Amino acid sequence: MNGIALRQQHQQHYHNSVSGLGLNKEGKYRPSTVIRTDTLTDKYTIHGEIGRGKFAVVRKGINNETGEEVAAKYIRKRRKGKTCREEILREVVMLELGLEHPRLVDLKEVFETQNELILITEFCAGGELFTECVIEESFNESDVIRFLVQILEGLVYLHERNIVHLDLKPQNILFTKPFPDGDIKVCDLGFACLVNTGEDIRDIIGTPDYVAPEVLSYEPLGLYTDMWSLGVLTYVMLTAHSPFAGKENQETFLNISQVNLDFPDSLFHDTSPLAQDFITKLLVKEPEERMTAKQCLQHPWLTGRMEKILEISVEETKANSDNPESTNQDTDCESKLTNENSSEGKSANQNLDNSSRTLNKENPEEVLREISKGNVSSERENSSSEEVTKLILCSDILDPPQKEVEGLSSVCNENGDCVPYTGTDNDDGDDDDNKVSLV
């Protein structure tokens, strides 16, 4: 079965699973939001571009009457010569189902032109979490705890409504104000879908570093799929490094499938043992064994006792480094885990400028077969713990992304190489090769 057939099968499952929730009798997506066809600029003044993707551009806007700042996401309705209006309306439906929660980006209204659907959402002035935790490496452990609690509040809200996000990553988490003053908003429900409705959802979808093992093995997806991504996200927020990154996506997928997880002392020497415990209870291969979003909020690392716990753990870490003979059980266990795994340290073969490889669009299962046969090699056993892979700005598995750092951007070409983005626009709706998907 090729990649197109996989997606068609997924779409049929999805149609079945959301019957009566955002779909009409013909199985078409049915947003409750009125789609306006009047002129957008009569209501909003549109300013500069704040994000760009393969099929979408996000611009800042101002409400002419109220002065409110908004984000206007222009999404092209034709992709590779085919209409994708229904796929865009699915995103609108998911946004509607997640409305009215302070941790989720608010959809305000939708406009439609001949070539585009335009989603008007709230504007988040603080930008992406990615910038602070990866580019600036601004977070301490207390920051991570604070923001994880907020992310989980949004995730609990979605999961209580059986909505799985399927693309949790730092680029899809925004700050309402510049760090450290802003709060968290989860955004981009373009991959989100409803689950636990009696139909299996299977798809090869997501961002390589963050996809769960069940995605790679084409097993049913569920709320637990988000929990794996949250475990990776937590690791990234604490260290600005990816736990599973390889030279190419295939190696990354092998590391994920085998749960090749380690906690190098170079990254975790000043992090509490409970943080590692939190991560290991999410990065579990068996989906049903992962913590739920609600259980995460009850984990000792995130509870109100954390200030004291952090003080104790930092003191223990310092004492352990000063006294190798320390007999503290928790720190001994942590040290043993770190020492055992650091010998398999990740190779420094990825960086922010050379990062993305994608699955074969037409035949993604070919890569999955290689993974299952163990034919994808990993060089971790030959690397030192100091050679830890920097977080990759990975591509969507089926759509290479644009990468933006402080206004500078590059794209991944068809060979998976990152090249400077020229800013070329083509709005005829048919030439997609120069565009990349939002991250």
HELIX and SHEET records of a PDB file:
HELIX    1   1 GLY A    3  SER A   17  1                                  15    
HELIX    2   2 LEU A   40  ASP A   42  5                                   3    
HELIX    3   3 ARG A   85  LEU A   97  1                                  13    
HELIX    4   4 LEU A  129  PHE A  130  1                                   2    
HELIX    5   5 THR A  131  ILE A  135  3                                   5    
HELIX    6   6 GLU A  141  GLU A  160  1                                  20    
HELIX    7   7 PRO A  170  ASN A  172  5                                   3    
HELIX    8   8 PRO A  208  TYR A  210  5                                   3    
HELIX    9   9 PRO A  213  LEU A  216  1                                   4    
HELIX   10  10 LEU A  223  THR A  239  1                                  17    
HELIX   11  11 ASN A  249  SER A  257  1                                   9    
HELIX   12  12 ASP A  265  PHE A  268  1                                   4    
HELIX   13  13 PRO A  273  THR A  280  1                                   8    
HELIX   14  14 PRO A  287  GLU A  289  5                                   3    
HELIX   15  15 ALA A  293  LEU A  297  1                                   5    
HELIX   16  16 MET A  306  ASP A  322  1                                  17    
HELIX   17  17 GLN A  329  SER A  342  1                                  14    
HELIX   18  18 PRO A  364  LYS A  373  1                                  10    
HELIX   19  19 ARG A  380  ASN A  382  5                                   3    
SHEET    1   A 6 ILE A  35  ARG A  36  0                                        
SHEET    2   A 6 LEU A 107  GLU A 112  1                                        
SHEET    3   A 6 GLU A 116  GLU A 122 -1                                        
SHEET    4   A 6 GLU A  69  ARG A  76 -1                                        
SHEET    5   A 6 ALA A  56  ASN A  63 -1                                        
SHEET    6   A 6 TYR A  44  ARG A  52 -1                                        
SHEET    1   B 2 ARG A  78  ARG A  79  0                                        
SHEET    2   B 2 LYS A  82  THR A  83 -1                                        
SHEET    1   C 3 GLY A 127  GLU A 128  0                                        
SHEET    2   C 3 ILE A 173  PHE A 175 -1                                        
SHEET    3   C 3 ILE A 184  VAL A 186 -1                                        
SHEET    1   D 2 ILE A 163  VAL A 164  0                                        
SHEET    2   D 2 CYS A 193  LEU A 194 -1                                        
SHEET    1   E 3 GLN A 402  VAL A 405  0                                        
SHEET    2   E 3 LEU A 408  CYS A 412 -1                                        
SHEET    3   E 3 CYS A 418  PRO A 420 -1                                        
END                                                                             
